[in-house]
């Protein structure tokens, strides 16, 4: 998370906010990422003006799995 010390403009170009990363060779999908500005959810690609004290949170997506986790 980022707490801003002065007004500025932010551009986010992020992926996997709607569709989870896929797994390979039987592995399960990863988790979605989330972007938030002062607690409100943002799109993956956005320009926004922020003010002093604003909070920007970027939660990166988890990667998809590789192979069947149940197999030996």
N, C-alpha and C positions, 0 to 999 in steps of 0.2 A: 504494500500500500504506500501511497505518496500523499503527504500533507503539504499543500502549497503555501509558500511564504509570501507570494505576491501574485497578482492577477497575471494570467498568461493564456495562451491557446495551446490545446493539446490535440494531436491527431493519433488515433489508434487504427492500426491495420492488423487485426488479429483474425485467427481462423478457429474452427471447431467450437463455435459457440452454440450452434443449433444441432449439428450432426456430430456424433461422437467419432473419434478416431477408430478405425476398424482394426480387428485382430487378424493375424495371419496363421495359416496352418491349423485351424481349429481354435485359436485363441479368442478370448472374448474382447468386446470393444472397450476402449478407454472411457474416461469421463469427459464431460463437457467442460469447457472453460467459461468463465464469467467475467464481465467487466462491469464495474459499478462506479457511479459518481454520486457521492453523498448518500450511498445506500440504494440508489435507483439503478436498475439494470440498464445497460447500454448495449447497442448493437456491436457487432464485431469490427465494423469499420465506421468511424465517426470522427468528426471535428467538433470540439466543444471549447467554450470559453470557461475558464475556472477563475474563482476569486480566492483571495487570501483566506486560508483556513479550510478550504474545500479538501475533501478526501477522495482520491481515486484509487480504487482497488482493482487489481488485475489478477485473476486466478487462472493459471495456465491449465490446459487440458492434460489429463493423464494419457499416456500412450496405450495403444491396444496391446493385447497379449500375443504371445507366440506359442503355439502348440496347445494341446489339451492338458489343462492343469490337473485333471483327474487320472491321467495315464501314468504308468510307472516308467 
